[in-house]
Amino acid sequence: MPPDFLDIPPRPGKPRPAGITHVLDPGIGPAVLADVLAAAADLIDIWKIGWGTAYVDRTLLAKAAALAEAGVDLCLGGTLLEIAWARGRAEECLAWAADTGFTHVEVSRGTVAMSLAEKGRLITRAARSFAVLAEVGSKTPGEPHPARHWPAECRADLDAGADLVVTEGRQSGTVGTYDEHGRVRADVVEAVVAAVGHTRVIFEAPRAAQQAWFVRQFGPGVNLGNIAPGEVLGLETLRLGLRSDTADLALPAQVGTEPAC
């Protein structure tokens, strides 16, 4: 029986309009996936198969079935679709993704040369069959002037048919939204939010300190992505103020006296 002795912020059930937890799967096996789902399936909204691992993972169909049974949406990472597009095989990639059980695809342009117009057309095509997460940002550290360029790309991606935009952070948390030390580039976040609002954005935030920053900035309903499979419960404690980094957000203004002995 779950505990109920603390007043904690309510969290809406799935499908959640906000407070999305988006997990990055680097290639874990079905047994590890089963453990994660047993502990936290109700907390996970989107499960992204990262990089090109979907192409070589022989257990992918079993994982897709387990995620579907648990009510978790399965997303194809953007790198594989980029590579397929660059080789003229985007249609085959999308058809395979649909047959495999993917409900979402990420459309990005961080690996291959792709214009904004070409990205928009790929989003529009993918949106006919999938929910689309459109990623903005480069995978190269030190991207110049993202606060200047990202807002227009975010608006264009949503206009092309994307459901949400994703701000680049990679698994390392040292590019795009962050500097080389993993610190949030607040000007980038502010520019994106001013352009499209924070509820239309999934902020990739692989590090706990980054997750805490976003929860403190936007509250427990912020959408966070590239969460490691083993960090889902830890992120939930940040959302609920059950971790030192955000505990003060959930504490009452006045703490009662100590209980009598």
C-alpha positions in Angstrom: 0.0 0.0 0.0 1.5 3.3 -1.0 2.2 5.9 1.8 -0.1 8.9 2.1 1.2 10.8 5.1 2.6 13.7 3.0 0.8 16.4 1.1 2.5 16.4 -2.3 1.6 18.1 -5.6 -1.0 16.2 -7.6 0.3 14.6 -10.8 -2.2 14.0 -13.6 -2.5 10.5 -15.0 -1.7 9.5 -18.6 -2.1 10.7 -21.2 -0.6 13.8 -19.5 -1.0 17.2 -21.1 2.1 18.3 -19.3 4.8 17.0 -17.0 5.9 14.5 -19.6 8.8 12.2 -18.7 10.6 11.1 -21.9 13.2 8.3 -21.4 16.3 7.7 -23.6 17.0 4.0 -24.1 20.6 3.5 -25.1 20.1 -0.2 -25.9 19.0 -1.9 -22.7 17.7 -5.5 -22.8 14.1 -6.7 -22.1 14.9 -7.8 -18.6 16.1 -4.4 -17.6 13.1 -2.8 -19.3 10.8 -5.1 -17.4 12.4 -3.9 -14.1 12.0 -0.3 -15.0 8.4 -0.7 -16.1 7.5 -2.7 -12.9 8.8 0.2 -10.8 7.7 3.2 -12.9 5.5 2.5 -15.9 2.9 5.0 -14.7 5.5 7.7 -14.6 6.9 7.3 -18.1 5.1 8.9 -21.1 7.5 8.4 -24.0 10.3 5.8 -24.4 12.8 6.8 -27.1 15.0 4.2 -28.7 18.2 6.2 -29.0 20.6 6.8 -31.9 20.5 3.8 -34.4 20.1 1.1 -31.8 16.6 0.3 -33.1 18.2 -1.0 -36.3 20.4 -3.6 -34.6 18.4 -4.5 -31.4 17.2 -8.1 -31.9 14.8 -7.7 -28.9 13.1 -4.6 -30.3 9.8 -6.3 -31.0 9.6 -7.7 -27.5 10.4 -4.3 -26.0 7.8 -2.6 -28.2 5.2 -5.1 -27.0 6.1 -4.6 -23.4 5.9 -0.8 -23.7 2.6 -1.0 -25.5 1.2 -3.2 -22.7 2.4 -0.8 -20.1 0.8 2.2 -21.9 4.1 3.9 -22.8 4.5 5.5 -26.2 7.5 4.3 -28.2 9.5 6.9 -30.1 12.1 6.4 -32.8 15.2 8.5 -32.2 16.0 11.2 -34.8 19.5 10.0 -35.8 18.3 6.9 -37.5 15.6 8.8 -39.5 18.2 11.5 -40.4 20.5 8.9 -41.8 17.7 7.1 -43.7 16.6 10.5 -45.1 20.2 11.4 -46.2 20.3 8.0 -48.1 16.9 8.5 -49.7 15.2 5.9 -47.5 13.0 8.0 -45.3 9.8 6.4 -46.6 11.2 2.9 -45.9 12.3 3.9 -42.4 8.8 5.4 -41.6 7.1 2.3 -42.9 9.3 0.0 -40.9 8.7 2.1 -37.8 5.0 1.9 -38.1 5.2 -1.9 -38.6 7.4 -2.2 -35.5 5.0 -0.4 -33.2 6.5 3.1 -32.9 3.8 5.7 -32.2 6.2 8.7 -32.2 9.2 9.7 -34.3 11.8 12.3 -33.6 12.7 14.6 -36.6 16.0 16.3 -36.2 18.9 17.7 -38.2 21.8 17.4 -35.8 23.7 14.7 -37.7 23.3 15.3 -41.4 23.1 18.4 -43.5 19.4 19.3 -43.8 17.8 22.7 -44.5 14.9 24.0 -42.5 12.6 23.6 -45.5 13.7 19.9 -45.9 13.1 19.4 -42.1 9.7 20.9 -42.4 8.7 18.6 -45.3 9.9 15.6 -43.3 7.9 16.6 -40.3 4.8 17.0 -42.4 5.3 13.6 -44.0 6.0 11.9 -40.6 3.0 13.6 -39.0 0.7 11.6 -41.3 1.5 8.5 -39.4 3.1 9.4 -36.1 3.1 12.0 -33.3 6.2 14.0 -34.2 8.8 15.4 -31.8 10.9 18.0 -33.6 14.3 18.5 -32.1 16.2 21.8 -32.4 19.9 22.3 -31.9 23.3 20.9 -32.8 25.0 17.9 -31.3 28.3 19.8 -31.5 29.4 21.7 -28.3 29.5 25.4 -28.4 26.7 26.0 -31.0 26.7 29.7 -31.7 23.7 31.9 -31.0 21.0 29.3 -30.3 18.9 31.9 -28.5 18.8 33.8 -31.8 18.0 30.9 -34.1 16.0 28.3 -32.1 12.8 30.2 -31.6 12.0 30.6 -35.3 12.9 26.9 -35.9 10.6 25.8 -33.1 7.7 27.9 -34.6 8.3 26.5 -38.0 8.4 22.9 -36.7 5.1 23.3 -35.0 3.6 24.9 -38.0 4.8 21.9 -40.1 2.9 19.5 -37.9 5.1 18.6 -35.0 3.3 17.9 -31.7 6.1 19.0 -29.5 9.6 20.5 -30.0 12.7 19.1 -28.2 15.7 21.2 -27.1 19.0 19.4 -27.8 21.0 18.3 -24.8 22.2 14.8 -25.8 22.9 12.1 -23.3 25.9 14.1 -22.0 24.0 17.3 -21.1 26.8 19.4 -22.4 25.5 20.8 -25.8 22.7 22.9 -27.1 20.6 23.8 -24.0 23.8 23.6 -21.9 27.3 24.9 -21.9 30.3 22.5 -21.8 30.1 22.2 -18.1 26.4 21.2 -18.1 25.1 24.5 -16.9 21.7 25.6 -18.3 21.9 28.4 -20.9 19.1 30.3 -19.5 18.9 32.8 -22.4 18.3 29.8 -24.8 15.5 28.5 -22.6 13.9 31.9 -22.2 14.0 32.5 -26.0 12.3 29.2 -26.8 9.7 29.6 -24.1 8.9 33.1 -25.3 8.4 31.8 -28.8 6.2 28.7 -28.2 5.5 28.4 -24.5 7.0 25.8 -22.2 4.1 23.3 -22.5 5.0 22.7 -26.2 8.6 21.9 -25.4 10.4 18.8 -24.0 13.7 20.0 -22.5 16.4 17.3 -22.7 17.8 17.2 -19.2 19.9 14.1 -18.6 21.5 15.3 -15.3 19.7 15.6 -12.0 20.9 19.2 -11.5 19.5 20.2 -14.9 16.2 18.5 -14.1 16.0 20.3 -10.7 16.7 23.7 -12.5 13.7 23.1 -14.8 11.4 22.0 -12.0 12.3 25.1 -10.0 11.8 27.3 -13.1 8.5 25.9 -14.4 7.1 23.6 -11.7 6.5 19.8 -11.6 4.5 20.0 -14.9 7.6 20.7 -17.0 8.3 18.3 -19.8 11.7 16.7 -19.5 13.5 14.3 -21.9 16.6 12.1 -22.3 16.0 10.7 -18.8 18.1 7.6 -18.1 15.9 4.5 -17.5 17.3 4.2 -14.0 16.6 7.9 -13.2 12.8 7.9 -13.6 12.0 7.6 -10.0 14.7 10.1 -9.1 13.1 12.6 -11.5 9.7 12.0 -9.9 11.0 12.9 -6.5 12.3 16.2 -7.9 8.8 16.9 -9.4 7.1 16.1 -6.0 9.6 18.0 -3.8 10.9 14.8 -2.2 14.5 15.5 -2.9 16.7 18.2 -1.4 17.1 20.1 -4.6 13.4 20.9 -4.8 12.1 20.1 -1.3 11.5 23.8 -0.4 9.0 24.0 -3.2 6.7 21.6 -1.5 7.2 22.7 2.1 4.4 24.7 3.8 5.1 28.3 4.7 5.0 27.5 8.4 6.3 24.2 9.8 4.4 23.0 12.8 6.0 22.4 16.2 7.9 19.3 17.0 5.6 16.4 18.1 5.3 15.8 21.8 7.3 13.0 23.3 
